[in-house]
Amino acid sequence: MPNSNGREHQPLQNNPWGLTQRQAETMDALCRTGCDKSVARALGISVKTVETTMQRVNAKVPGSNRVQKVIAWDRWRRGGAA
């Protein structure tokens, strides 16, 4: 399904939670930077876009808070269990 920019939202391959490429990029940046403003700057997107993306990620990645979700994502990216 395309977004407002016509870009397709395809799930990242082998992703246990079905995150899109943008969601995966956002999670990767969040692992490195730790805050929405820094993620937005690193990815060249608005803070609002980061917030919206994270709302969608929150519905997919397990954990009761952002820290747990980032840890789960980072563990999976490093080859650990989801």
N, C-alpha and C positions, 0 to 999 in steps of 0.2 A: 504494500500500500504506500503510495507516494505521500510525502509531506507537502507543506505549502511551497517549498522550493522545488518540488518535482523530484526530490531525491527519494529513492526507494528505502524503506525500512526493512531490511532483510536481517534475520537472525544470524549472528556470528556462528560459523560452523563449530561443532563440537562443544558448544556452550551449554552447560547443564541447565541454565535458567532461561535460555532463549533471548538473551540481550541482543539488541541491534548493534551495528558497528558504532554508532554515535554513543549509545549507552556504554559500550565497552571502553571507548576512548575516554568518556567522562569518568568512569570508574578508575581507569589507569591513571588519569591526571589527578583524581582525588587521592589515590594512594601516594602519589608523589608530593602533592601540595597541601592537602588537608583542608582547604576551604573553598567555597563556591567562587569567590572573587578571583582567587588564583587560578582555579580551573578555567573560568571564563577567559581570563587573560591568556593562559597557555593554549587554549583551543581556538581563540579568536571568535568567541561567541559571547552573548550577553549573560549576565548573572541570571536573568529570568529564564533563559534557555537551559542553563545548568539546573535551576530549581525544578523546572518542568521535567527535564530528563530524569532527575533523581526521584521525582514522584513516581515515574514509571518503573524505575529500577527498584524502588522500595516495594512495589507490588510483586516483584519477581524473585529477588535475592533473599534468602532466609536470614533471619536475625531480627532482634527486637529493637535495634537502634543502628544508626549509621556506622558506628565503629565496628559492630559485629558484621555488617554487610561488607564493609571494606576489607576486613580480615578474611571473610569467606572468599571474596573475589580474589584477593591477593594470593591466598593459599591455592586456589584453583589455577590461577595463572602460572604459579611456580611449579605446577605439576602435582599438587596434593589432591586430596579428595574434596569433593564439593560439599 
